[in-house]
Amino acid sequence: MTTVLVLNGPNLSRLGSREPDVYGSQDLEALRAVLTSDAGKEATIELRQTDDEGQMIGWMHEAVDSGTPVILNPAAFTHYSYGLRDAAALVTKAGIPLIEVHISNPHARETFRHTSVISGIATGVIAGFGFDSYRLALRAIIGLN
């Protein structure tokens, strides 16, 4: 059974209460439940969240060392974290799937959100479908493994 790291960046611990018109009304535990149900017997979901860039980079290194596929919602790190970008590149250069996801569509929001330093090295990008962005990424990873 494949383990999938589902990594979430800054402020996503506030899902359900932070801008529900943009991010929905469900929290990370609801996301964990949805993905665990979808994964069934095909994958184990390991969902994590951090507001710390260094911690996120460490998790990327862990994915490389263990060969674990990643679903990554880098949140605000999307737009400026070259350290995270370089760590994510280690994942994909090792032949491990890494799918960038976003709950909202960054291109339909403020201009500063239109740039992703992660997209260029990700295996794929899914955005704008709420929690279904994660679900689609999980289906893709299961299909790639």
Residue, then its C-alpha position, 0 to 999 in steps of 0.5 A: m500500500t502506498t503512503v501519500l504525504v498530504l502537506n499543507g502550508p501556512n494558515l491552512s490550520r484555519l480551514g473552516s473559519r478562515e474566509p469560508d467564501v474562498y476556502g469552504s467551511q470544512d477543516l483539515e480533519a474533514l479533509r483527512a476523512v475525505l482523503t482516507s475514504d477515497a484512498g480506501k485500500e490503495a493508499t495510506i494518507e499522512l496529512r500534515q500542516t505547518d506554518d514553518e517553511g523549514q519544517m515543510i522543507g524537511w518534509m520534502h527531504e523526508a519524501v525523497d528519502s522514503g520515496t513517498p509521493v506528495i500532494l502539496n498545498p504550499a499556500a502562501f509559500t507558493h509565491y516566494s519560497y525558493g527554498l521549498r521550490d528547491a526541496a520540491a524539485l528534489v522530489t520530482k527529480a527523484g521520480i517521485p510524484l508531487i502534485e501542487v494543489h490549491i483549494s481556490n483558483p489563485h489565478a482568479r484572485e489577487t495578482f500576487r497569487h498568480t505566480s507559483v515557484i512550485s508549478g514549474i517543477a511539480t508533476g501536475v497542478i490542480a486548483g480551484f476545486g475546493f477539497d476536490s483538488y486534493r481528491l483529484a491529486l490523490r487519484a492521479i498519484i494512485g494512477l501513477n504508482 
